[in-house]
Amino acid sequence: MNTLSYKTKSAKKEEVQRKWWIVDAENAIVGRLATRVATVLRGKHKASYTPHVDTGDYVIIVNAEKIRFTGNKMQKKEYSRYSGYPGGQRTATPADLIARKPHAVMENAVRGMLPKNKLGRQMFRKMFVYAGTEHPHAAQKAEKLEIK
């Protein structure tokens, strides 16, 4: 019998090493960018990934107002929200949403790809989206994250 024993190492929240990444969303397709960002926020790109621990990194997204969709989704796709009151349902196209709140389209796409629980909300708070190229996180010395 072989005496070698291998143990699976689970990450602990105190041991997680976090990095900062910056992504330029100019001319990036929303869904492809969102999947890459969600993977980094969850920590699935690391060897120490553990499903029940937030092992992900911080992500800064700049130029969110210059993202694009494939096909006619910019005019045809609809985002809906409901206030809870009668007649309180509102819909908006991505073009309307980008004009009003440029960060909302990217946040909505990434939020939908994260777990729907406390852990997912904790992961989502590590993402920062800005309409232009300026951001207040220069001190973190974020590395550029390449999106293919």
HELIX and SHEET records of a PDB file:
HELIX    1   1 VAL A   30  ARG A   42  1                                  13    
HELIX    2   2 ALA A   64  LYS A   66  5                                   3    
HELIX    3   3 LYS A   73  LYS A   76  1                                   4    
HELIX    4   4 PRO A   94  ARG A  100  1                                   7    
HELIX    5   5 PRO A  102  ARG A  111  1                                  10    
HELIX    6   6 LYS A  118  PHE A  124  1                                   7    
HELIX    7   7 ALA A  138  GLN A  140  5                                   3    
SHEET    1   A 4 MET A 127  VAL A 129  0                                        
SHEET    2   A 4 TYR A  58  VAL A  62  1                                        
SHEET    3   A 4 TRP A  20  ASP A  24  1                                        
SHEET    4   A 4 GLU A 143  LYS A 144  1                                        
SHEET    1   B 2 TYR A  79  TYR A  82  0                                        
SHEET    2   B 2 GLN A  89  ALA A  92 -1                                        
END                                                                             
